[in-house]
Amino acid sequence: MADILLVADLPWVADSVRAALAGAGHDLSVTDDPAGAAALTLAEGVEVVLVDLQIGSMGGMAVARAIRAAVAAAGATPPAVALLLDREADAFLAGRAAVDGWIRKPFGGFALRHLVERLAAGRPADAGPTRVGAPASSTDTMSGHRGVAQFG
């Protein structure tokens, strides 16, 4: 079970994540305020943050970077951050944003639960930039699902 924060301003995205994670035992909080996401991440002490790439005026990359900066400044334990992408080409942006993982919309419930569980399980602190998984255009060899990758 993981404490998860979803940063998304479109109701269908929030509904899709809620439906995908229903019954999996996770605690899900949702905010549609990209500017307040970093403060909320610190206040709630979440383990995983899912950020819609196309959110509001900031965009998902900026939200992910703001979360990382706020957590580092506070000396808090960093959560895993993953982007919800719109198209296969956005995988490049996910890599540039230095997020821990990503999944392409629309996603299946199993694929999202699998990504969240992998992210919540953590990774060694000394892990290098090794990428686990495969690009969105092919099948992830670890999970057998398209559009799922984890970095870390």
Residue frames relative to the residue before (quaternion, step in Angstrom):
aa qw qx qy qz dx dy dz
M 1.0000 0.0000 0.0000 0.0000 0.00 0.00 0.00
A 0.0799 -0.8091 0.5822 0.0068 3.56 -0.88 0.96
D 0.3820 -0.6520 0.5958 0.2722 3.53 -1.28 0.51
I 0.0540 -0.8286 0.5545 -0.0552 3.55 -0.53 1.25
L 0.1469 -0.7418 0.6466 0.1003 3.54 -1.15 0.76
L 0.1518 -0.7585 0.6289 0.0778 3.56 -0.91 0.98
V 0.1250 -0.7661 0.6285 0.0496 3.56 -0.87 1.03
A 0.3262 0.7246 -0.5292 0.2976 3.56 -0.17 1.33
D 0.2518 -0.7989 0.5295 0.1337 3.57 -0.92 0.86
L 0.6216 0.5067 -0.3571 0.4789 3.61 1.23 0.01
P 0.4933 -0.6941 0.4340 0.2941 3.60 -0.68 1.04
W 0.6532 0.5222 -0.3435 0.4274 3.63 0.93 -0.73
V 0.6102 0.5289 -0.3587 0.4682 3.60 1.12 -0.59
A 0.6643 0.4940 -0.3025 0.4724 3.59 0.88 -0.93
D 0.6519 0.5122 -0.3155 0.4617 3.58 0.96 -0.83
S 0.6460 0.5241 -0.3183 0.4547 3.60 1.00 -0.81
V 0.6648 0.4856 -0.3037 0.4796 3.58 0.97 -0.85
R 0.6327 0.5278 -0.3325 0.4588 3.59 0.93 -0.85
A 0.6780 0.4910 -0.2917 0.4628 3.58 0.88 -0.94
A 0.6647 0.5176 -0.3047 0.4443 3.58 0.95 -0.86
L 0.7605 0.3804 -0.1989 0.4872 3.58 0.99 -0.81
A 0.4194 0.7187 -0.4635 0.3045 3.60 1.27 -0.09
G 0.8327 0.2096 -0.1720 0.4827 3.53 -0.96 0.92
A 0.5758 0.6024 -0.3799 0.4017 3.59 1.25 -0.01
G 0.5365 -0.6689 0.3793 0.3476 3.59 1.28 -0.03
H 0.5083 0.6408 -0.4278 0.3846 3.59 1.22 0.23
D 0.3466 -0.6831 0.5952 0.2428 3.55 -1.26 0.52
L 0.0810 -0.8242 0.5603 -0.0113 3.57 -0.52 1.21
S 0.0778 -0.7419 0.6652 0.0330 3.53 -0.96 1.02
V 0.1610 -0.7900 0.5875 0.0697 3.57 -1.07 0.74
T 0.0064 0.7660 -0.6428 -0.0072 3.54 -1.06 0.81
D 0.2559 -0.7496 0.5889 0.1610 3.54 -1.15 0.68
D 0.5692 0.5875 -0.3576 0.4505 3.57 1.33 0.29
P 0.2468 -0.8056 0.5157 0.1556 3.61 -0.10 1.20
A 0.6403 0.5432 -0.3322 0.4296 3.60 1.02 -0.72
G 0.7342 0.4128 -0.2325 0.4863 3.60 1.09 -0.61
A 0.4226 0.7486 -0.4388 0.2616 3.58 1.28 -0.08
A 0.6495 0.5206 -0.3332 0.4429 3.61 0.94 -0.80
A 0.6671 0.4904 -0.3018 0.4727 3.59 0.90 -0.90
L 0.6519 0.5096 -0.3118 0.4671 3.58 1.00 -0.79
T 0.6027 0.5549 -0.3458 0.4575 3.58 1.06 -0.74
L 0.6819 0.4722 -0.2793 0.4837 3.58 0.92 -0.90
A 0.6755 0.5161 -0.3000 0.4329 3.59 0.88 -0.93
E 0.7590 0.3819 -0.2041 0.4861 3.58 0.96 -0.84
G 0.3175 -0.7811 0.4904 0.2206 3.60 1.21 -0.27
V 0.1820 0.8272 -0.5123 0.1419 3.57 1.00 0.81
E 0.4569 -0.6845 0.5067 0.2567 3.55 -1.27 0.51
V 0.7893 0.1342 -0.0374 0.5980 3.56 1.11 -0.76
V 0.0948 -0.7640 0.6361 0.0523 3.56 -1.03 0.88
L 0.1428 -0.7595 0.6319 0.0584 3.55 -0.86 1.07
V 0.0570 -0.8187 0.5710 -0.0214 3.58 -0.66 1.12
D 0.3775 -0.6989 0.5608 0.2336 3.57 -0.86 1.00
L 0.4983 -0.6829 0.4490 0.2894 3.57 -0.75 1.05
Q 0.7679 0.3810 -0.1848 0.4806 3.60 0.98 -0.82
I 0.3283 0.7768 -0.4910 0.2182 3.60 1.09 0.53
G 0.9070 -0.0950 0.0689 0.4045 3.49 -1.22 0.84
S 0.7913 -0.3299 0.2518 0.4490 3.50 -1.23 -0.56
M 0.6620 0.5283 -0.3131 0.4297 3.62 1.15 -0.45
G 0.3040 -0.7263 0.5484 0.2817 3.56 0.87 -0.94
G 0.6347 -0.5970 0.3604 0.3329 3.53 -1.14 0.70
M 0.6201 0.5435 -0.3541 0.4413 3.59 1.03 -0.73
A 0.6740 0.4868 -0.2960 0.4702 3.59 0.90 -0.89
V 0.6235 0.5281 -0.3404 0.4653 3.59 1.03 -0.74
A 0.6549 0.5138 -0.3135 0.4570 3.59 0.90 -0.92
R 0.6755 0.4831 -0.2947 0.4727 3.59 0.92 -0.86
A 0.6338 0.5235 -0.3322 0.4626 3.61 1.01 -0.74
I 0.6294 0.5198 -0.3315 0.4731 3.58 1.02 -0.76
R 0.6556 0.5117 -0.3112 0.4599 3.59 0.87 -0.93
A 0.6766 0.4965 -0.2965 0.4558 3.59 0.88 -0.92
A 0.6676 0.5032 -0.3057 0.4556 3.61 0.90 -0.88
V 0.6544 0.5062 -0.3089 0.4690 3.57 0.96 -0.86
A 0.6569 0.5028 -0.3112 0.4679 3.59 0.94 -0.85
A 0.6611 0.5114 -0.3076 0.4549 3.60 0.93 -0.88
A 0.7035 0.4489 -0.2567 0.4875 3.58 1.07 -0.72
G 0.3912 -0.7267 0.4758 0.3041 3.58 1.23 -0.28
A 0.4057 0.7263 -0.4552 0.3172 3.56 1.21 0.53
T 0.6017 -0.5292 0.4442 0.4008 3.54 -1.31 0.25
P 0.3738 -0.7555 0.4848 0.2332 3.60 -0.63 1.03
P 0.3723 -0.6999 0.5551 0.2519 3.56 -1.00 0.78
A 0.5163 -0.5545 0.5181 0.3968 3.54 -1.28 0.16
V 0.1426 -0.7883 0.5957 0.0584 3.57 -0.97 0.88
A 0.0128 -0.7920 0.6100 -0.0227 3.57 -0.89 0.99
L 0.3314 -0.7379 0.5573 0.1874 3.54 -1.13 0.72
L 0.3000 -0.6899 0.6283 0.1981 3.53 -1.22 0.67
L 0.1781 -0.8389 0.5122 0.0476 3.56 -0.30 1.31
D 0.4441 -0.7048 0.4984 0.2400 3.54 -1.27 0.52
R 0.8081 0.0397 0.0067 0.5877 3.60 1.07 -0.62
E 0.6930 -0.5050 0.3238 0.3999 3.53 -1.22 0.46
A 0.6398 0.5503 -0.3291 0.4237 3.59 1.00 -0.79
D 0.5864 0.6005 -0.3646 0.4034 3.61 1.17 -0.44
A 0.4615 0.6755 -0.4530 0.3543 3.61 1.23 -0.18
F 0.5879 0.5640 -0.3613 0.4536 3.59 1.11 -0.64
L 0.6627 0.5025 -0.3024 0.4658 3.58 0.94 -0.88
A 0.6150 0.5471 -0.3458 0.4504 3.57 1.03 -0.75
G 0.6550 0.5046 -0.3053 0.4724 3.56 0.98 -0.82
R 0.6717 0.4961 -0.2918 0.4665 3.58 0.97 -0.84
A 0.6615 0.5071 -0.3042 0.4612 3.59 1.13 -0.59
A 0.3553 -0.7680 0.4628 0.2641 3.59 1.32 -0.09
V 0.2979 0.7430 -0.5383 0.2633 3.56 0.95 0.89
D 0.5849 -0.6119 0.4205 0.3266 3.55 -1.28 0.36
G 0.8047 -0.0806 0.0614 0.5850 3.57 1.18 -0.40
W 0.1185 -0.7759 0.6131 0.0897 3.52 -1.33 0.05
I 0.0727 -0.7540 0.6494 0.0680 3.51 -1.35 0.32
R 0.3794 -0.7392 0.5162 0.2080 3.55 -0.99 0.85
K 0.3718 -0.7041 0.5657 0.2145 3.55 -1.05 0.89
P 0.5640 -0.2323 -0.7920 0.0266 1.58 -1.95 1.46
F 0.2362 -0.7778 0.5714 0.1124 3.57 -1.02 0.79
G 0.4589 -0.6493 0.5277 0.2989 3.53 -1.24 0.44
G 0.6455 -0.5465 0.3756 0.3790 3.53 -1.18 0.52
F 0.6553 0.5106 -0.3204 0.4553 3.57 0.92 -0.87
A 0.6566 0.5209 -0.3174 0.4436 3.59 0.91 -0.88
L 0.6757 0.4748 -0.3044 0.4747 3.61 0.92 -0.84
R 0.6387 0.5115 -0.3342 0.4677 3.61 0.93 -0.82
H 0.6385 0.5289 -0.3237 0.4558 3.58 0.97 -0.84
L 0.6586 0.4986 -0.3099 0.4708 3.59 0.90 -0.88
V 0.6638 0.5042 -0.3091 0.4578 3.61 0.86 -0.94
E 0.6654 0.4996 -0.3103 0.4598 3.59 0.91 -0.85
R 0.6353 0.5116 -0.3283 0.4763 3.60 1.02 -0.74
L 0.6789 0.4874 -0.2924 0.4649 3.57 0.91 -0.89
A 0.6716 0.5020 -0.2974 0.4567 3.59 0.94 -0.87
A 0.6171 0.5542 -0.3426 0.4413 3.59 1.14 -0.58
G 0.4059 -0.7459 0.4435 0.2867 3.58 1.25 -0.31
R 0.2365 -0.7316 0.6187 0.1613 3.48 -1.39 -0.16
P 0.6494 -0.5152 0.3600 0.4281 3.63 -1.14 0.37
A 0.5598 -0.6351 0.4222 0.3240 3.56 -0.98 0.84
D 0.7228 0.4288 -0.2511 0.4802 3.58 1.09 -0.62
A 0.3475 0.7509 -0.5005 0.2548 3.60 1.23 0.24
G 0.3834 -0.7190 0.5376 0.2170 3.52 -1.01 0.86
P 0.7323 -0.4346 0.2947 0.4336 3.55 -1.24 -0.28
T 0.2454 0.7884 -0.5273 0.2006 3.58 1.10 0.60
R 0.2651 -0.7631 0.5706 0.1478 3.52 -0.89 0.92
V 0.1822 -0.7617 0.6142 0.0974 3.55 -0.90 0.95
G 0.7053 0.4162 -0.3175 0.4780 3.57 -0.75 0.96
A 0.4364 -0.6725 0.5312 0.2741 3.54 -1.22 -0.46
P 0.6147 -0.5475 0.4004 0.4026 3.57 -1.19 0.36
A 0.6799 -0.5285 0.3340 0.3832 3.54 -1.23 0.50
S 0.6618 0.5351 -0.3215 0.4150 3.59 1.07 -0.54
S 0.7408 0.3046 -0.2205 0.5566 3.58 1.22 -0.09
T 0.6080 -0.5544 0.4154 0.3879 3.57 -1.27 -0.02
D 0.4566 -0.6582 0.5297 0.2788 3.56 -0.94 0.93
T 0.3810 -0.7686 0.4678 0.2127 3.57 -0.52 1.17
M 0.6533 0.5160 -0.3278 0.4466 3.59 1.13 -0.44
S 0.8109 0.2570 -0.1278 0.5100 3.58 0.94 -0.77
G 0.4051 -0.7292 0.4647 0.2969 3.57 1.21 -0.37
H 0.6160 0.5397 -0.3476 0.4566 3.60 1.21 0.37
R 0.4645 -0.6729 0.5077 0.2715 3.53 -1.10 0.77
G 0.8402 0.2767 -0.1675 0.4352 3.54 -1.20 0.57
V 0.6070 0.5187 -0.3723 0.4733 3.59 1.15 0.45
A 0.1622 0.7715 -0.6059 0.1068 3.57 -0.84 0.91
Q 0.1539 -0.7583 0.6251 0.1029 3.51 -1.23 0.47
F 0.1794 -0.7567 0.6210 0.0977 3.53 -1.02 0.86
G 0.3755 0.7566 -0.4925 0.2098 3.56 -1.09 0.40
